[in-house]
């Protein structure tokens, strides 16, 4: 065993360096492949390495300048990437300092609150960059796919937090918003660059099929099921059934005094922080008029109610009364590994109060089962990270599912409510700012329907599936029922022609009187895709859901819910464009695209070779092939976990009943 561990550690070190060098060789467009007689030899090794690392990024000049001042003479790509993270953290901290100073002199109350928000959001961005840096340094060889997924989703979160800071200056006076935008400009570019670098590493892993063993991680070396450390058997039973005398939660809240606490906030003050074990808070039937915040230190928290119409948390803070949108949330969730079951969340401000969030979620690997989220404009903020919703009902009027997390909604009801006179209803406003962010909204086997109140104005008030809040907005509606309240064009413009070419909107195998795509918006970003290009948006792939959802006992569909549609030769599929696989990386395109590509060769993407040579003495493709061969040989030496047993143990006795009110 000791010899195996020693050998494994040795191989990890070697493969780490090998992969990072391979990233430079395989994942970067050619910049150094020139004639043998050029002046490349005059450029220092460090400068070459910096140029290579930065070549994958969107803001290359910012990347080069930051590394030239911090590289300390290193040409090691791993060190350079770590230095880029550190430079980004430094820049964000500088922006925090500036926001603190500006707050002291700001007279506009709304701008002052926006600056306070910026300080908190920038702090969250720093936390994401710090945990990305720590994880990057750890290099988990036997878990490459999940290792990369964590890095990408956290860097995406850091981008979103900075963007949310700037969004907060809506309707403010003076120049404070522009000053903050200038203060964050460099850090936002550097964060985007960091995501680009990690995405290119991801592309190499994909091309080498390095993440193929992730399912094995659910079992130990003897084939025994391994539950996540935050789900023990007792807690799993709690999620699978209703609260009963046989199952005791860790803490009880009850308005009638039958629990230890009468308010949720009183209970939260006594919840252990930064735990690696699940803590269950049972909230008994009642209406709790409280503003609730689950902080980032409250990890592994489960809250369970008596049903979404019986246990309800309500509030009425809103934008019109002077509150920044981000602060209007009745409930804000920021602790990772959060689960809510049988709870209702509400913002009762009403349609005339504009933005008023009922629930904001910024917790990685969070789950909501049999929950109701009720509001009007901006009801549910899917802010950041990976989120899963099952058997939930979300009600609203305008942009009532919005944000930039990676979220999958399964078997949910999306109900459109009656808005104000002269308003239109829009279900989604996804906020993806960077093409490399692994984020988006996925609705699978959901029902998009009219709320009873909307039926009064049906035919007068128009309703749409979504609109592009940000440049690379991405929404997928598949295997769902769409009622005829949705307009034939389906998608609504945000501002004239903004993002028509860069959005990613697609509908697949839907049903219902409003599901016809014949008259859908003709933007190039509204796509018609075959099943093999839609598959990447199933929960198992988009969220890595097989790794963290099934063991909770919450119902979950890993792949498609329905039988695939019959082949139709008359359907013309959208061509693969430059943006479709940008979040997978340039080198991954050539490998990933065939897995999801159109079925005919003529429709397949035409890609330029991403290979780049470190020196002009050898063709790039030959050198890349050498690295790939070396990598595969090294991987063969690593002791691998035992194969998982034939039966999927993690599915046995773990299915809860479908939720009900």
Steps between C-alpha positions, in 0.01 A plus 500: 500500500777744594678422173180559305447835674860603437469404134166677468637822653797489266275456198268780613789744510621391159159499336416839649797657326435298187137605473578866553767489233261311274251778554744742347572266211151380419255762621647821365477644152833520325707809573852364496484265200710710268789462265818362658680824422271734692603686812320275753829403659548860611194484720558384854363166617279674755354734242426209267326314780295808591399553139398135472289502816339831406427402143188310609353805673264769374690786663852412394668833570364508856617141546852566374542820702385337824731199458801702389481687830442191717658198328832532689684349205301177498416324174301221669141525366356373829680775691391761246135399531527517880657845466209609283256395776703694757511809278122485459445474875727800554306710248162413655628591846613835362147553364356414843721765658380757247134416562555543875647846445222601258232399751623761746437784254194370313179698548259304279341238733453247218861540384619468860319167536638389164854568623431302816377213282811526284720455803316181598479363146865570430581316821306201367697522175826495698379192688427325171844585364667385820328162497575468129868564570508245784322239289724568200809444712359167624466345150273201564617245244235232554225760488602719208154563360352610832816691590463706184123543546553656844763741371281615212182551703683694773677726251166555332362603838781753542408652163131518591557664838698782341235546233227502767689777678475719191133409443428653840557853371178498299302822558781662701611860452849636450811324371543236771390215277750595230777534757427154637491359148844646438626364833383148411604505135840336542380239750205404280731455202743296709219280635380435147858414404530256790184323386642483147818332626310240703262437212794422272635251755151351503515471124818292518346273764194456280709415195689240703180364659665558836181543700340170409536339843286743697216248558746269677547762766165404651655175625798410716774255405279207605202616295312632805279803442650833600243766586612861498634594842209738548229231470485235771238224499275660760492830314436323173190337649390841619510630145317199361199515735300754698600607850370246753549404862760243396728758337624790707657807336791682661295811567132599485339837429130542582291817520271333752785452747519122467856519367819632651471825304207708378683673214734375229758771562515413867577140406763597243703678769553162664581283197857363499713662230736355239388141562572197286191325636138560414299714743121475472273789593130413513269800459146417609184620332450877507564825315839644596529868413879520508794598285721190511864468399680165493862616503791336320613353834173309542600208280321162483176646632166331429172679571176302496147631538150357518424578136550800269152638573525435875852613590563833330767767533381840378622856458428808288824690441524643149687721257239776476530582869874559463652157555760366251360193323756265652392604851127450446517122545272363771738203529862498383691169495881513490607185686618220270327158506169655601174305472144628543196271508130581542548876547336807344697820425315822420545867423160664535602849383270477198541580130508878549820483710720381210790268591427303816682169551340220701802267492863563403729198475879530497584160650691235307333158467173623646172309468136609528233231516125560514542872564294800388661830401243778461544857387454728203803661335832318568343229718790252496862608468707201391805706583808275479630141503328162451133471600233231464123552531253210506119510528505872575256775399630844403254785443564847364454760228822651360841329481384287789773239459827687453869494592819327391516167679505158334148386586285205397126501569333158479126433522437859609200726436584844364188714545456843339302746712298807408728807467423870505309654213719549189766258629616184324591177675839336452590173670882509486784752483819298517812708576803327345759770430796291379480236228721268706274496805353148555164650597143514374138413575370155406131412530430128458156338514360823643162665439485864392145606577274793579430571865131546580551877522657513153202328342306825551732680255594213272489618139562859608828474692779332305730242656842379384744224591789737562719789394877561498599685815871456424706445186526118516165422660432123483165326556395149402139380516466129431244223540264754654138604458449856373146639509363744243553806717851517346519718188583322171838678478590356841793728581495876559775748419661689789607807308460512122750242368707449815655151522300355209812321375657403834208364704440125519130423508364163397184293541507123467229233492239718670125462491190709556305763308777758536792278401494547122829642370367598158485873576774524761740799499743474208812613686809294428524433874165320502607151399354179370712215634501121465497273803877447500565872545231537767633215712767714666220690677357199683559516876769232508716695257409864565515475881707182546179409676563125524777572750307706755122478448385131511642422843275763657198284422336783306338390170735570212523432128857458384439512125198556280150453644316405183557284196692689231294655221474316172755596239370768265701564185320830445644654816792731429742510790694811594868489403757484778633851556804630686308554824318168544794315656697800628439391860671169418814662355652520153684168510190324627298614200652247266438220747179611667322616188469154341328376816228760464543602138243498221440162349629581154858565409411814310359657817803423715704798623806602306767576758846638464772297662555621857843336523797715580867411504738609775779530248532524120706183480213253497149506350236570767294189432797269550599663829141496625473131417812434704351673805176306465688169478708594805186595690322173424807301598519688830131448571542126448738494798253654743321247725132544421203452735309175488236480232155579629265203542258421224198610700469873564506481878459874535152476346377226732257610775581865432191616314269731688135533408410780265435814701160641572362797676 
